[in-house]
Amino acid sequence: MDTGGCQPLYYSIRDYYEGMNMKLVQQIPMLFVDRQALSEAIVGEKHGFLHVPETRGLCLSEEQTVTSILKRPKIGGHGLTGMRTQPHKLTQRCEVTAILVLYGLPRLLTGAILAHELMHGWLRLKGYRNLNPEIEEGICQVLSYMWLESEIMPASTSTSSASSSSPSSVSKKGGRSRTENKLGEFFMH
C-alpha cells in the first residue's frame, strides 16, 4: 500500500472520529515515509514525546515561537548590555502540517498508528497544547485501541458509537481474513 492507496483507510478513520463528535476541521496530509525520513522529522519536531524505542508515526505541527525581551538593554561603550530574552510561544493558532507513517506495515497496524497520530492532531487543533506528554500519549493510545477494536470486533459487539453511524468496515472491504483478525488482536495487546 502506498500513500495514495492508504487514503480510503485514512478517510475511514477520520469518519470514525467524526462519528464520536470529534471532527477534524483541518485537512491534514497523510504521507507514508521511510525510516530515515521519519527519523529526520522527529529531530525537527521539538515538542514530540517519544515513548517507544521505535517510532512508527508522527504528527507534525507548527507553532510560532519568538524571542521576547524581558529586560531592557543598557547602552554602553561596547553596545547593548544587560538585555535578557526569553522564548515566547505564540499559541493563538496551531497548524497541523502532516501525519507521517512508516511505510510497509500491515493495514491494521497502519490504521492504529493513523488513529493515534490523528488524536495528536485533534488535540493540537482544539488547543490542548500543554498536556503532560504521558497523558497525551495515553489519550492517543486509547483512541488507537478503540479504532482497532472497532475494526476487529463484529459490529454487534463493538462498543464504539462510530460503528453504528457508518457502514461496517467488513462490508466496505469485503471481509477480513482470519489472519488479519488475529493480527489485529495481537496489536491490541
Disulfide bonds with the S-S distance in Angstrom:
none
